[in-house]
Amino acid sequence: MLKERILTALVLAILAMGALFGLPVGGFGAALLLVVLPAAWEWARLAGFAAVRARLLYACSVLMLILALWPLLERKSVVGGLMALSVAGWAGALFWLKRFADDPDRPHRPEAVAAAGWVVLVTPWVALMALRGEYGPDHVLFLLLLVWVADIGAYFAGRRWGRRKLAPAISPGKTWEGAAGGGFATLLLALAGGSALGVGGGWPGFLAVCMITVAFSVVGDLFESMMKRQCGLKDSGSLLPGHGGVLDRVDSLSAAAPVFLLGLYGIGG
């Protein structure tokens, strides 16, 4: 199982780097659709759409939203406004998580889950495209590393020192000690990455953006875990050997990408 998981991760990393550095911005956007649309198919299941036709229609709705927004990516005011709405939505997800923790048996409304899926799936596509177009592939790579390093740091710190549960009703494996380990790993990467990206005099703001981004990545992870737990699912799908579904791999990034881009806009990075 571990070997399969590592192999899949290596293949995904190679494909991601090839798309990021080997394709123009438009090609990168098309490649992202190969991630977003399977994730939309999986999210439709979490929203309670069991029929194939309903799940296809939901995936098409996500595609139509992306196609409608694509011509607007050059308008920074539009992208910034959308990122602000996305971040506000993710902040609101905290209340959703709290409600579920207090009453796990209370069912979610399918229409609310479906609407949340548009935020989860569409806004990170916009964020990654804007990040790639305005800042370049190095910033996208840094964001990916930020999420991955925080996740790895949290995993090992949690295994070594984890005692206090972060959200036992949602994700029993996560601990406050693990979150602290992920935060420390994030800080180290931000210090190194800031220098590589030429942050210059904006160090305090950049470090703050990185830390807040990773905090929201945890919210994204917990939010998808909550949806799976509500549906009685361990994984969102089975497309990726050893990893489960596509959503299981991008849940943290879905929340992190809009926060990171909005943060860069805020500090003038």
VOGU-3710 file (C-alpha; in Angstrom, 3 decimals, decimal comma):
1> mlkeriltal> 0,000/0,000/0,000  2,792/2,419/0,910  4,698/1,576/-2,272  1,569/2,187/-4,351  0,970/5,481/-2,564  4,541/6,677/-3,174  4,456/5,626/-6,833  1,197/7,472/-7,423  2,550/10,560/-5,684  5,679/10,539/-7,863
11> vlailamgal> 3,664/10,237/-11,072  1,342/13,052/-9,987  4,290/15,273/-9,063  5,939/14,719/-12,462  2,707/15,482/-14,303  2,101/18,582/-12,184  5,601/19,945/-12,811  5,307/19,202/-16,527  2,045/21,133/-16,772  3,298/23,982/-14,605
21> fglpvggfga> 6,600/24,620/-16,338  6,054/23,057/-19,759  2,731/24,587/-20,793  1,642/28,166/-21,505  -0,923/29,715/-19,198  -3,853/28,559/-21,366  -2,520/25,017/-21,492  -1,995/25,076/-17,740  -5,641/26,081/-17,296  -6,775/23,212/-19,504
31> alllvvlpaa> -4,580/20,804/-17,537  -6,162/22,029/-14,316  -9,553/21,066/-15,713  -8,345/17,456/-15,746  -8,175/17,792/-11,969  -11,207/19,984/-11,325  -13,766/18,012/-13,350  -13,102/14,598/-11,738  -13,181/16,410/-8,390  -16,566/17,892/-9,367
41> wewarlagfa> -17,827/14,390/-10,156  -16,750/13,297/-6,669  -18,225/16,374/-4,996  -21,577/15,687/-6,637  -21,610/12,381/-4,781  -20,917/14,175/-1,492  -23,841/16,486/-2,284  -26,118/13,454/-2,536  -26,392/13,218/-6,316  -26,408/9,469/-6,860
51> avrarllyac> -27,580/9,316/-10,482  -24,943/9,494/-13,201  -26,892/12,170/-15,078  -27,114/14,400/-12,000  -23,405/14,074/-11,309  -22,563/14,851/-14,929  -24,797/17,921/-14,862  -23,079/19,137/-11,717  -19,631/18,671/-13,285  -20,898/20,580/-16,340
61> svlmlilalw> -22,060/23,436/-14,100  -18,549/23,702/-12,685  -17,097/23,692/-16,195  -19,506/26,403/-17,361  -18,590/28,638/-14,418  -14,892/28,234/-15,191  -15,405/28,958/-18,897  -17,416/32,060/-18,007  -14,669/33,340/-15,707  -11,742/32,487/-17,995
71> pllerksvvg> -11,986/35,694/-20,136  -12,069/37,790/-16,931  -8,773/36,546/-15,501  -6,902/39,617/-16,772  -9,109/41,900/-14,676  -7,364/42,005/-11,318  -10,340/43,692/-9,648  -12,602/40,798/-10,672  -10,129/38,156/-9,539  -9,461/39,986/-6,269
81> glmalsvagw> -13,162/40,331/-5,540  -13,736/36,655/-6,252  -10,838/35,714/-3,964  -12,265/37,885/-1,190  -15,639/36,159/-1,519  -13,909/32,772/-1,518  -11,928/33,542/1,632  -15,098/34,792/3,317  -16,754/31,521/2,336  -13,922/29,491/3,838
91> agalfwlkrf> -14,129/31,550/7,018  -17,839/30,736/7,098  -16,960/27,050/6,735  -15,638/27,223/10,295  -19,206/27,661/11,531  -20,301/24,704/9,401  -17,544/22,585/10,949  -18,535/23,714/14,449  -22,180/22,849/13,822  -21,240/19,388/12,589
101> addpdrphrp> -18,940/18,799/15,573  -21,806/19,696/17,907  -24,394/17,605/16,045  -22,826/15,035/13,659  -26,189/13,432/12,882  -27,739/16,618/11,540  -27,922/16,141/7,739  -26,520/18,687/5,305  -28,842/20,213/2,734  -27,841/18,958/-0,741
111> eavaaagwvv> -28,282/22,371/-2,332  -25,978/23,939/0,265  -23,310/21,288/-0,347  -23,651/21,756/-4,106  -23,232/25,533/-3,787  -20,229/25,053/-1,492  -18,712/22,845/-4,162  -18,619/25,766/-6,601  -16,432/27,638/-4,113  -14,306/24,566/-3,404
121> lvtpwvalma> -13,729/23,800/-7,098  -13,990/26,994/-9,143  -12,186/29,601/-7,047  -8,945/27,617/-6,636  -8,843/27,171/-10,423  -9,121/30,944/-10,794  -6,519/31,491/-8,067  -3,985/29,107/-9,612  -4,496/30,580/-13,080  -4,062/34,138/-11,805
131> lrgeygpdhv> -1,042/33,109/-9,763  0,497/31,426/-12,817  -0,296/34,340/-15,133  0,616/37,259/-12,852  3,436/35,866/-10,733  4,776/32,938/-12,731  5,181/29,201/-12,193  7,655/29,652/-9,323  4,917/31,113/-7,110  2,554/28,249/-7,965
141> lfllllvwva> 5,276/25,756/-7,118  5,924/27,527/-3,832  2,228/27,331/-2,941  2,173/23,602/-3,702  5,274/23,070/-1,573  3,753/25,157/1,205  0,708/22,891/1,407  2,693/19,672/1,013  5,372/20,584/3,573  2,756/21,671/6,109
151> digayfagrr> 0,923/18,375/5,627  4,119/16,322/5,989  5,216/18,318/9,035  1,818/17,849/10,653  1,878/14,107/9,935  5,256/13,443/11,534  4,767/15,826/14,448  1,367/14,297/15,113  2,785/10,779/15,101  5,603/11,744/17,454
161> wgrrklapai> 3,944/14,154/19,875  0,229/14,105/19,055  -1,983/13,983/22,149  -4,762/16,545/21,968  -7,311/15,986/19,206  -7,910/18,910/16,859  -11,363/17,894/15,591  -12,212/14,392/16,889  -15,740/14,355/15,456  -14,458/15,195/11,976
171> spgktwegaa> -10,913/13,865/11,597  -9,794/11,855/14,652  -6,206/11,536/13,411  -5,460/15,274/13,524  -3,936/16,783/16,661  -2,996/20,241/17,874  0,609/19,081/18,156  0,517/17,999/14,529  -0,897/21,369/13,507  1,917/23,085/15,398
181> gggfatllla> 4,469/20,877/13,626  2,939/21,793/10,280  3,096/25,457/11,225  6,769/25,213/12,151  7,575/23,458/8,866  5,644/26,199/7,061  7,678/28,901/8,783  10,959/27,307/7,720  9,800/26,950/4,120  8,459/30,508/4,064
191> laggsalgvg> 11,821/31,845/5,221  13,636/29,916/2,494  10,988/30,482/-0,177  10,696/34,194/0,495  14,351/34,615/-0,317  14,074/32,510/-3,481  11,021/34,458/-4,655  12,635/37,833/-4,008  10,199/39,056/-1,365  12,627/41,777/-0,272
201> ggwpgflavc> 11,273/44,201/2,317  7,897/42,498/2,521  9,107/39,693/4,795  6,685/40,152/7,740  3,659/40,328/5,462  4,825/37,388/3,359  5,394/35,190/6,423  1,949/36,119/7,718  0,371/35,240/4,356  2,106/31,839/4,376
211> mitvafsvvg> 0,981/31,019/7,917  -2,616/32,091/7,281  -2,624/30,134/4,008  -1,626/26,937/5,786  -4,207/27,535/8,531  -6,895/27,705/5,860  -5,483/24,595/4,178  -6,347/22,728/7,379  -9,888/24,115/7,156  -10,124/22,812/3,577
221> dlfesmmkrq> -8,957/19,373/4,670  -11,419/19,265/7,566  -14,274/20,512/5,411  -13,916/17,686/2,910  -13,470/15,189/5,770  -16,725/16,447/7,250  -18,544/15,924/3,968  -17,183/12,386/3,628  -18,092/11,550/7,225  -21,622/12,824/6,653
231> cglkdsgsll> -21,890/10,432/3,685  -20,212/7,542/5,487  -17,259/7,511/3,069  -13,581/6,938/3,779  -12,410/8,380/0,445  -14,049/10,720/-2,043  -13,300/8,237/-4,855  -10,884/5,588/-6,050  -9,257/7,198/-9,090  -5,789/7,520/-7,531
241> pghggvldrv> -4,246/4,237/-6,341  -3,237/4,467/-2,698  -4,677/7,968/-2,335  -8,415/7,609/-2,868  -10,120/10,288/-4,919  -8,994/13,523/-6,512  -10,672/15,580/-3,797  -8,627/13,753/-1,191  -5,476/15,175/-2,809  -6,606/18,751/-3,450
251> dslsaaapvf> -8,859/19,557/-0,484  -6,158/21,552/1,337  -5,100/23,365/-1,835  -8,706/24,329/-2,588  -8,772/26,587/0,452  -5,107/27,579/0,389  -4,908/28,903/-3,189  -7,457/31,766/-2,876  -6,024/32,811/0,503  -2,462/32,867/-0,819
261> llglygigg> -3,347/34,920/-3,897  -5,463/37,386/-1,919  -2,640/37,694/0,574  -0,142/38,512/-2,190  -2,531/41,151/-3,501  -2,824/42,568/0,017  0,913/42,927/0,628  1,559/44,101/-2,905  3,704/41,037/-3,591
//
